[in-house]
Amino acid sequence: MKFEQKIKIGKTELKNRLAMSPMISNIANPDGTTNDNHINYLSERARGGFGLIITEYTYIDQINAKGSPNELGIFHISQVPKLSRLTDSIHKNGSKVFIQLVHAGGKANPDLNREIPMAPSKTGYGHFHPREMTLDDINNIIEEFIKSAKLAKQANFDGVELHGAHAYLLSEFISPYLNKRSDKYGGSLENRLRIINEISSNIKDSMDITLGIRLSLYEDEHDGYGSDYGLKVGESINNIDYVHYSAGRFEPPGSSASFYSNHAHIYDKYTRKINKPVILVGSATNINDVEKMLEMVDIVSVGRGALADAHFPHRISGNLNRPCIRCNQACRDLASSEVRCSVNPDLGYETYIKHEKYNGDIPIKGAGIKGLEAAFYAHRLGFNVSIYENNNIGGQMNEIYDKYKKRDFFTLIDYYKRVFDRTGIKIIHDYAPEDAIDCLPDKTYPDLEIRDISIDSNVFKYHDLALKIAETNKVKMSLRSLDSLDRSRKDPYMEMAKKLGIEFIKQGDFDFSLYDGDQYDIRKAMLSGRNAIDRFITEKFQDEF
């Protein structure tokens, strides 16, 4: 397997060609410092076999650089000891670690910064217009990036990655749409890249450290730049050891494409090799995606796949990794939450993973997601497990109608089948014994009649049934029915629905025929299954507590 080969990037040798992609986690502290939960979250991915860990975007000053509530920061010497603890933990697990430096620019959160956001130009940020940067601002930003890189070196990071993608500050200079300057930092490609080349040259002149940059290969907007421009940008930046290509400006799908997009969707637009080593991200969730991408690039950056399974590198060869189903739900709920994963209850709770071992037999009633996860969890704790189910395994997952959703969601059912075959967990198609642990679903949803209907519901089953009913009948949906969806799911769903004649309306005083807002999702089912096992353990072994 090519992903298992060593590679040298700059002066840093990696044990394989898999990197954990930088992703917002909100697990650091509000003041930007790291903590044990954050360290354990990243270190578990190192223990899981990733050759390179790239931290989430890390803000470089306390003035107006911060984008997220609990974003990691690196701007003061006082942060170095705890960051050294982070790098030490990752190194002990055999991986290398780069820190990604960012100034959020026009996307900085006004509520989290001392001063209002600034950008190369005032245009392009919706209802809010950041102030335009002065030359003094630009010089100060260059110095802040250099200072943060020096702190990273002190904290024993193996490399520094500049964040020049996704419409953060450096990307704003690159983007013709966002950079309308007429001075030496705008206009020509050379001028748009000037700030980045000044930062990279100064960092390389002042320290010996691997240096790269993350770029958007293309922007998804109709007026965005294409991949030819993105490739030219990567070739034109000086004094860097690699380019890490992602995609997108503001609009979806960007790098976090949902199940409505192809796997390896960014790779599809990576049309030629450039003059530098390339790391590439974009919906790589299995061995086929990884090996396909390595035909053209040097390292594959795994984002949501690393959230779904911290041990992705160790497990993909046997197709035993817990799959990312590209649902874009828990992992994208970052406005008020730490990062979570719909298919991995351990994400964000790595500090508290149970390692106790028990023995004995456990019968489980029900092979929906709740029962399947309960069985996996019980086996991990040492029990011999049997699941009793009269119907097909997967429970309510079998009711999925949306063909795109079904394609990716059913990889989770296939995963349980493979793991159960490997571990000896038995699925018995019979009635469960009386002492079986009840893992039937906590909530079910009735089917809908095939008739004209109006729906005001965020329940995913009813999103699916709306598509089915619309093939023969009239369907109306409230706009708020889709409020719980990430934009890379919402926009394609609406497009598909409108083609079937579904009408989306504002709620107002409209009298809908169906109201239901209580979504029982995959993650809730998994947690419920694990809780059922924990209750069994507490009751069975209560004398030992």
PADOMI-863347 format. One line per 8 residues: number of its first residue (from 1); their letters; for each residue x, z, y of C-alpha. Coordinates in steps of 0.001 Angstrom, whole numbers, plus 524288, in hexadecimal, padded with zeros to 5 digits. Example, Ala and Ser with C-alpha at 12.3 -4.5 7.8 and 13.67 -1.06 7.14 Angstrom:
<rs>
1) as) 8300C,81E78,7EE6C | 83566,81BE4,7FBDC;
</rs>
This chain:
<rs>
1) mkfeqkik) 80000,80000,80000 | 8058F,7FC0B,80D15 | 8000B,80804,8140B | 8090B,810A0,80BEB | 8156B,80A16,8112F | 81E1B,81128,81AE2 | 81FCB,80B7E,82872 | 82836,80E63,83441;
9) igktelkn) 821D3,80DE0,8419A | 82B8B,80FEA,84C8A | 83482,81A4A,84706 | 829A7,820D4,83F66 | 828A3,81E4F,830D9 | 81B2F,81FCC,82AE2 | 818D6,82266,81C7F | 80DA7,81896,81C0E;
17) rlamspmi) 805F8,80F11,82475 | 7FA04,81761,8270B | 7F806,81E54,833FD | 7ED44,827A3,837DF | 7E73C,82172,843D5 | 7E632,8294C,85076 | 7D81C,82DF7,851B1 | 7D173,83733,85B19;
25) snianpdg) 7CF38,84403,853E9 | 7CB80,84E45,85E29 | 7D1E6,85844,8552E | 7DCC9,85C42,85E92 | 7DA6B,866F6,868A3 | 7D393,864C3,875B5 | 7E09B,8669F,87CBE | 7E6FA,85BC2,874D5;
33) ttndnhin) 7EED2,86450,86BAB | 7EE7C,862AB,85CFD | 7E9DB,86CFA,85353 | 7E9CC,86FCC,844C8 | 7DD67,867ED,8422E | 7E2ED,85C21,84943 | 7F00C,85D5A,84269 | 7E9B1,85EC2,83516;
41) ylserarg) 7E0E3,8530D,837B0 | 7EC9F,84A39,83A31 | 7F57C,85091,8300E | 7EB73,84E86,8254C | 7EC95,83FDF,827D6 | 7FB5C,84109,826BC | 7F9AD,84865,819FC | 7F063,83D9F,815F0;
49) gfgliite) 7FB60,833B2,81662 | 7FAF8,82CA2,82373 | 80895,82813,8271C | 8056E,82978,83588 | 7FC30,83249,83CF1 | 7F8D2,82E01,84ACD | 7F26A,838B3,852C1 | 7E5E2,836B1,85A13;
57) ytyidqin) 7E75D,831ED,8680A | 7EEA1,83CB1,86F52 | 7ED02,83E48,87DEA | 7F8E0,83EC3,886C5 | 7F480,84682,892AF | 7EA70,85062,89745 | 7E68F,84884,8A337 | 7DDAB,83D9F,89E6E;
65) akgspnel) 7E2D4,83903,89140 | 7D9C1,84004,887C7 | 7CEED,83916,8807F | 7C951,842C0,876A1 | 7C5F6,85157,876AE | 7CFBE,85611,86C7A | 7D99F,84B1E,86DB9 | 7E7BB,84DBA,86A18;
73) gifhisqv) 7F0C0,84E5B,875D0 | 7FF5D,84D71,87860 | 8031A,84FFC,88670 | 80A2A,85D27,88704 | 815CF,86371,88046 | 80D1B,86EC8,87C08 | 8064A,86597,87277 | 812A6,86200,86B25;
81) pklsrltd) 8137B,86DA8,861B1 | 805DF,86B7A,85C1B | 807F6,85CC4,85BA8 | 81494,85F84,8543B | 80C7A,86723,84A7D | 8040C,85AF5,848EE | 80F8A,851D3,846AF | 815F5,85B83,83D74;
89) sihkngsk) 809BA,85C5D,8351E | 8089C,84D99,8340F | 8171C,84C09,8310C | 81640,85642,82647 | 80C0A,84DBC,81FCB | 8151E,841FF,81FCF | 80F53,839E7,82ADA | 813D4,835AB,8383E;
97) vfiqlvha) 80BCC,83815,8446D | 80A58,830AF,85140 | 80319,835E0,85D03 | 7FA27,82CAD,8645F | 7FAF0,82E72,87320 | 7EF70,82AF6,87BC8 | 7EA54,82B4B,88969 | 7DBAA,828EA,8889D;
105) ggkanpdl) 7DB73,821F7,895C7 | 7CDE0,81D8F,899BA | 7C87B,8236B,88D21 | 7CD4A,83120,89047 | 7C283,83B3B,88FBC | 7BFC6,84028,89D9B | 7BB1D,84D42,8983A | 7C803,84FDB,8914E;
113) nreipmap) 7D1B8,84C72,89C0B | 7D600,851FD,8A91B | 7D49D,8451B,8B053 | 7CBBF,83948,8AF17 | 7CFED,82E83,8A5B6 | 7D86D,8236A,8AA85 | 7DACC,815A4,8A59F | 7E259,80970,8A971;
121) sktgyghf) 7D5F7,80454,8B006 | 7C883,809C4,8B31D | 7C0ED,8000D,8AB06 | 7BB83,80074,89D56 | 7B770,80E66,89A22 | 7A8A2,80DF4,89A2E | 7A20C,816D1,8A3F7 | 7AE9A,81E16,8A732;
129) hpremtld) 7B98F,81822,8AF22 | 7C6D1,81ED3,8AE58 | 7CFA0,81E33,8BA0A | 7D9D2,81386,8BA65 | 7E7B0,81809,8B7B6 | 7F203,817D5,8C243 | 8002C,81450,8BFD2 | 80351,822D5,8C072;
137) dinniiee) 7F935,82541,8B5CE | 7FFA2,81AF0,8AD4D | 80D2F,820B8,8AF51 | 80805,82E42,8ABFE | 80199,8293C,89F95 | 80E4C,822E4,89B38 | 81534,82FEA,89D26 | 80A99,83736,895AF;
145) fiksakla) 80BCB,82E33,889EF | 81A8F,82FFF,889F8 | 81949,83EC0,88B24 | 80F8F,83F6A,87FE9 | 8186E,836F2,8776E | 823A4,8406D,879F3 | 81B01,84BDB,87608 | 8175B,8447A,869AB;
153) kqanfdgv) 825BE,842D3,8667A | 827CB,8517C,8686A | 81C6A,8544B,85F4D | 822DC,84C03,854A2 | 81945,840C7,85465 | 81F48,8350F,84D9A | 81975,82B7E,8572A | 810FC,82932,86300;
161) elhgahay) 805B5,81FAB,863D0 | 80079,81B80,87118 | 7F1CA,81987,87134 | 7EF5F,80C2A,87708 | 7E24A,8092B,87089 | 7D3BE,80BFD,871F8 | 7D327,80BAC,880EA | 7DB95,8179B,8833B;
169) llsefisp) 7E500,816E0,88EAD | 7EFD5,80E39,88931 | 7E59F,80569,88319 | 7DED9,80498,89041 | 7EB29,7FEC2,89603 | 7EBE3,7F4E7,88AD8 | 7DDB4,7F08D,88B7A | 7DAF7,7E54F,894FC;
177) ylnkrsdk) 7CD20,7EA78,89665 | 7D148,7F838,89A42 | 7DD8F,7F50C,8A211 | 7DA3A,7EE26,8AED0 | 7E66E,7F26B,8B61D | 7EDB1,7E8E6,8BEE5 | 7FA98,7F054,8BFA3 | 805E4,7F062,8B5F8;
185) yggslenr) 7FD73,7F76A,8ABCF | 7F2D3,7ED12,8AB20 | 7F091,7DE83,8AA3E | 7FA2F,7D86F,8A0B2 | 7FC70,7DD6C,892EB | 809F7,7E1E7,89700 | 8040E,7EA05,8A1F2 | 7F945,7EFBE,89985;
193) lriineis) 80377,7F450,88FB8 | 80CD5,7F969,89A11 | 80886,807A8,89928 | 809D5,80783,88A5B | 8172E,80108,88AB1 | 81BD7,80AED,894B1 | 8171A,81621,88C37 | 81CFE,810AE,87FB8;
201) snikdsmd) 82A0C,80D66,88618 | 82B49,81AF7,88BFD | 827E2,821B9,87F43 | 8319D,819A9,87786 | 83C24,81BB4,881D9 | 83A65,82A75,881DB | 838F2,82DA2,8735C | 83AE4,828A2,865A3;
209) itlgirls) 82D47,8286E,85FD2 | 824B1,81E75,85905 | 81B56,818C3,86306 | 80F42,81072,86105 | 802A1,80CD4,867A2 | 7F492,80BA0,8634E | 7EDDB,7FF90,868A1 | 7E09E,7F93A,8678C;
217) lyedehdg) 7E2FD,7EC52,860AA | 7D69F,7E777,86757 | 7CB3A,7ECA3,86F49 | 7BD9E,7EBA2,8697A | 7B691,7E8E9,87653 | 7B236,7DB07,87974 | 7BB97,7DB33,88510 | 7C675,7E1FA,87D91;
225) ygsdyglk) 7D38D,7DC39,879FA | 7D5D8,7D627,86CAA | 7DFEB,7D842,86215 | 7E938,7CDE6,86776 | 7EAAB,7D60F,873C4 | 7EBFE,7E295,86BC6 | 7F6E2,7DCAF,86394 | 7FDD7,7D810,86FDD;
233) vgesinni) 7FCDD,7E5BF,875A4 | 80339,7EB88,86985 | 80E50,7E1B7,86A2D | 81085,7E40B,878BD | 8125C,7F2D0,878D7 | 8209B,7F6D0,87934 | 82821,801DF,872D0 | 81E3A,8055D,86859;
241) dyvhysag) 82033,80620,859C2 | 81295,80234,85562 | 804FE,7FE18,859AA | 7F90C,80501,85448 | 7ED64,7FBE1,85571 | 7DF89,800CB,8568B | 7D46E,7F9EB,85DCC | 7CA25,7FB7F,86831;
249) rfeppgss) 7C7EE,7FF6D,87641 | 7BAF0,8066F,8780C | 7B18B,7FF0D,86F5F | 7B061,80083,8609C | 7B4BA,7FE5C,85675 | 7C2E5,80083,85ADA | 7CB0A,806A8,8502B | 7BFFC,80F30,84AF2;
257) asfysnha) 7B762,8047B,84593 | 7AB6E,808A8,83E05 | 7A686,8030F,83136 | 7A0E2,7F79C,838E1 | 7AEB4,7F22E,83A79 | 7B831,7ECFF,83068 | 7C2DA,7F570,82AD7 | 7D02C,7F2DE,83103;
265) hiydkytr) 7C8E0,7ECAF,83C5E | 7D445,7ED9D,845F8 | 7DD74,7E78A,83C10 | 7D487,7DBB5,83BD6 | 7D881,7D910,849ED | 7E6F7,7DBE9,8480C | 7EA97,7CD91,84726 | 7F974,7CDF1,8473F;
273) kinkpvil) 804F8,7D70C,84665 | 80BB1,7DB75,852D6 | 819D4,7DECF,855D6 | 81858,7ED56,852ED | 81404,7F5AD,84771 | 80544,7F73E,84776 | 7FC52,8025A,8437F | 7EE36,7FDF2,8421D;
281) vgsatnin) 7E1A6,805CC,84180 | 7D3A6,801BD,83EE8 | 7CA82,80568,833B5 | 7D48A,80690,828D9 | 7CD57,80F2C,81F1E | 7D2CE,80B15,811E0 | 7DE81,80547,80AE7 | 7D9BC,7F74F,80CA4;
289) dvekmlem) 7D8AA,7F8E6,81B68 | 7E635,7FF03,81C2D | 7ED3D,7F4EB,813EB | 7E667,7E9BA,81AE8 | 7EAE9,7EEB8,8282D | 7F8D4,7F0CB,82372 | 7F9E1,7E230,820F5 | 7FB9B,7E084,82FAE;
297) vdivsvgr) 7FF0B,7EDC6,83578 | 808F9,7F84D,83294 | 800DB,804B8,83236 | 7F24A,80727,83093 | 7EC4F,81187,83940 | 7E11F,81880,8325F | 7D73C,81F48,83B11 | 7CA24,82341,83584;
305) galadahf) 7CF44,82178,827B4 | 7D8B9,82C9A,82A88 | 7CD73,8350C,82F27 | 7C56F,8322E,82307 | 7D0EA,83558,81A13 | 7DD3B,83C3C,81EA3 | 7E3E1,837A1,81222 | 7E09E,82956,8142C;
313) phrisgnl) 7EE9D,82495,8111A | 7EF31,82C11,80450 | 7E20F,82753,7FF92 | 7DFE3,81938,803C2 | 7E7D4,81325,7F8CB | 7DE22,81871,7EEF1 | 7D298,815FF,7F7FE | 7D02F,824A5,7F7E4;
321) nrpcircn) 7D013,82740,80676 | 7C3B4,82CD7,80C30 | 7BF23,820E7,813C5 | 7BC27,81F9F,8221F | 7AEA6,81967,8225E | 7B06B,81547,830A3 | 7A402,81C57,834B7 | 7A9E4,82046,841E5;
329) qacrdlas) 7A1FB,82CB9,84269 | 7A94A,839B7,8419D | 7B685,833D4,84509 | 7B11A,82E07,851A5 | 7A98F,839F0,85655 | 7B46C,83E2F,85F72 | 7AD41,84118,86C0F | 7AA47,84EEF,8679D;
337) sevrcsvn) 7B054,8505C,85A2D | 7BD0A,8512B,852C6 | 7BF84,84597,849F1 | 7B7EA,845F0,83D3A | 7B569,83C38,8324B | 7A86C,8392D,82BE7 | 7AEB7,837F8,81E73 | 7B957,84269,81F63;
345) pdlgyety) 7B4B3,85062,821CF | 7C2DB,85527,82219 | 7C65F,84D89,82E60 | 7C952,85706,83960 | 7C8EF,86271,82FE1 | 7D5F1,8600B,82917 | 7D9ED,86E1C,82BFD | 7CE9B,872F7,823AD;
353) ikhekyng) 7CF34,86A03,817C4 | 7CCAD,87246,80BB7 | 7D77C,872DD,80195 | 7D1A3,87D41,7F895 | 7D019,879AB,7EA51 | 7C4D8,87D8F,7E183 | 7C085,879BE,7D3E7 | 7B401,877DE,7CC5C;
361) dipikgag) 7A936,86DCC,7CB5E | 7A056,869CE,7D686 | 79422,8617B,7D491 | 78F03,85ABC,7E0DE | 7817E,85540,7E2FC | 78134,848B2,7EAE7 | 78AEE,83DA7,7ECE2 | 7882F,83A35,7FAEF;
369) ikgleaaf) 792EB,83C4C,804E0 | 79065,84AF8,804D7 | 791FF,84BF8,7F619 | 79D78,84290,7F554 | 7A521,849FB,7FF9C | 7A17F,8570B,7F975 | 7A6EA,8521C,7EC88 | 7B382,84D3D,7F2AC;
377) yahrlgfn) 7B54B,85A05,7FA11 | 7B2AA,8625B,7EDFD | 7BC4C,85A6C,7E604 | 7C69B,85C32,7F08F | 7C4A4,86AE3,7EF33 | 7C70E,86A33,7E08B | 7B97B,86983,7DA6E | 7B4FB,8606F,7CFA6;
385) vsiyennn) 7A9B6,85906,7D5A9 | 79DFC,851AC,7D075 | 793E3,84AF3,7D91C | 78612,8489B,7D467 | 77EC2,83D0B,7DA35 | 7738A,834D9,7D4FC | 77506,829D6,7DEDD | 78052,821F8,7E442;
393) iggqmnei) 78AC5,82A27,7EAAD | 78B76,829A9,7F96A | 77DF9,82EF4,7FC7C | 778FA,82A75,809B1 | 784CE,82196,80B6C | 77DEF,81842,80219 | 7735B,81635,80C52 | 77C8C,80FB7,8161A;
401) ydkykkrd) 77732,80273,81A00 | 780DF,7FE0D,8247B | 78A28,7F541,81CCA | 795CB,7F840,8258B | 793DF,806DB,82478 | 791E3,805EA,815CB | 79EBF,7FE84,81437 | 7A6ED,80998,819C9;
409) fftlidyy) 79E7E,81568,81684 | 79E45,81232,8080A | 7AD06,81340,80779 | 7AA85,821ED,80809 | 7A212,8218B,7FBC3 | 7AC44,81922,7F4F8 | 7B697,82320,7F8F6 | 7AF57,82E49,7F26E;
417) krvfdrtg) 7ADBD,8262A,7E60A | 7BC52,82352,7E55B | 7C03F,8314C,7E829 | 7B6A2,83693,7DE34 | 7BBC0,82D4C,7D3D4 | 7C98D,831C3,7D6FC | 7C69E,8405C,7D727 | 7BCC3,8414B,7CC32;
425) ikiihdya) 7B121,84575,7D45B | 7A55C,841CE,7CC0D | 798FF,83B29,7D0CF | 78E11,83DC8,7C727 | 7819F,835E7,7C863 | 77850,84088,7C424 | 770AE,84C05,7C97F | 7792E,856F6,7CEA0;
433) pedaidcl) 779A6,8642E,7C7D0 | 772F6,86F9A,7CE89 | 77FCA,875B5,7D2CD | 78474,8694F,7D9B4 | 7882C,86A5F,7E80B | 77D98,8637E,7EFC2 | 783B8,85888,7F7A1 | 777C2,85076,7FA68;
441) pdktypdl) 7776E,84BC8,80888 | 7735F,8557A,8130C | 76B47,84B0E,819D1 | 76533,83E38,815C9 | 75E25,833F3,81DC2 | 751AE,82D32,81984 | 7513D,81E81,818B2 | 749B0,816F6,82301;
449) eirdisid) 73E71,80DC6,820A6 | 7413C,7FF6B,822B1 | 738C6,7FDB0,82EC7 | 739FC,7FC97,83D77 | 740CE,808F5,841DF | 74755,80F86,84D7A | 752CA,81891,84AD3 | 758A4,82379,85305;
457) snvfkyhd) 762CF,82913,849D2 | 77179,82A61,84885 | 7704E,82B8B,839B9 | 77919,8214D,833A9 | 76F85,81E31,828B7 | 76565,81A16,832C8 | 76F68,8117A,83993 | 770E6,80A93,82C93;
465) lalkiaet) 76260,809EE,829BD | 75FE6,8043A,83737 | 7682E,7F88B,83338 | 760C5,7F70B,82680 | 75340,7F837,82C98 | 756C8,7EEE0,837AB | 75864,7E3DD,82DDF | 74998,7E331,82C72;
473) nkvkmslr) 743B3,7EBE3,836FF | 74512,7EFC9,8453A | 74E10,7FB3A,8480B | 75094,80295,85494 | 75B73,80CB3,85627 | 75E9D,81623,860FB | 76BD8,8145A,8673B | 76EE8,822A8,864C4;
481) sldsldrs) 76D8A,8202E,8562B | 77B75,81AEB,856DC | 78125,82573,85FC3 | 78856,82BE4,85475 | 78FBC,81F6D,85121 | 79D51,81BE8,855A1 | 79D31,80F6A,85DBA | 7A404,80793,85325;
489) rkdpymem) 79822,80A7F,84AA2 | 78DBB,80A54,85522 | 790C3,7FD14,85B10 | 7917A,7F536,84E4E | 7856A,7FC25,84911 | 77D97,7F8A7,8552B | 78230,7EA98,85465 | 77E3D,7E9A3,84621;
497) akklgief) 77150,7F07D,848A8 | 76DA9,7E7DA,8542A | 77001,7DBBB,84BE2 | 765AD,7E11E,842A1 | 75C61,7E2F9,84E07 | 75DA3,7F1B1,84FBA | 75A0F,7F595,85D91 | 76186,800CF,863EE;
505) ikqgdfdf) 75A11,8086A,86E26 | 75C15,8141D,876E4 | 754D6,82009,87211 | 74C88,822EC,87E04 | 73EB1,8265B,87A06 | 73EA8,81D0D,86E7E | 737BE,8227C,86293 | 740B5,81FD0,8570C;
513) slydgdqy) 73B56,81FDB,84943 | 74781,82680,843C6 | 74F43,831B3,849A2 | 75A81,8382D,8425F | 76719,83D0C,84859 | 76D11,84563,83D90 | 77805,83D96,83728 | 77CC1,842EA,82A1C;
521) dirkamls) 7897A,83B85,828EB | 7949E,83A2F,81F49 | 79CD3,8450A,82527 | 79182,84EB5,8250D | 78EEC,84B5A,816DA | 79D34,84D60,8133F | 79E04,85A6F,81A35 | 79167,85EB6,813B2;
529) grnaidrf) 79707,85B3E,8065C | 7A379,862D7,808DF | 79BAE,86E6A,80DF3 | 793CE,86E77,8015A | 7A06E,86FE6,7F999 | 7A576,87A88,802B6 | 798D7,8823C,800F0 | 79A1C,880D9,7F22F;
537) itekfqde) 7A808,88602,7F2B4 | 7A436,89181,7FB45 | 79936,89561,7F220 | 7A0BC,89346,7E57A | 7AD3C,899FD,7E9D2 | 7A773,8A3B8,7F37E | 7AD85,8AF4D,7EC74 | 7BAEC,8A9C1,7EFA5;
545) f) 7B868,8A92C,7FE63;
</rs>
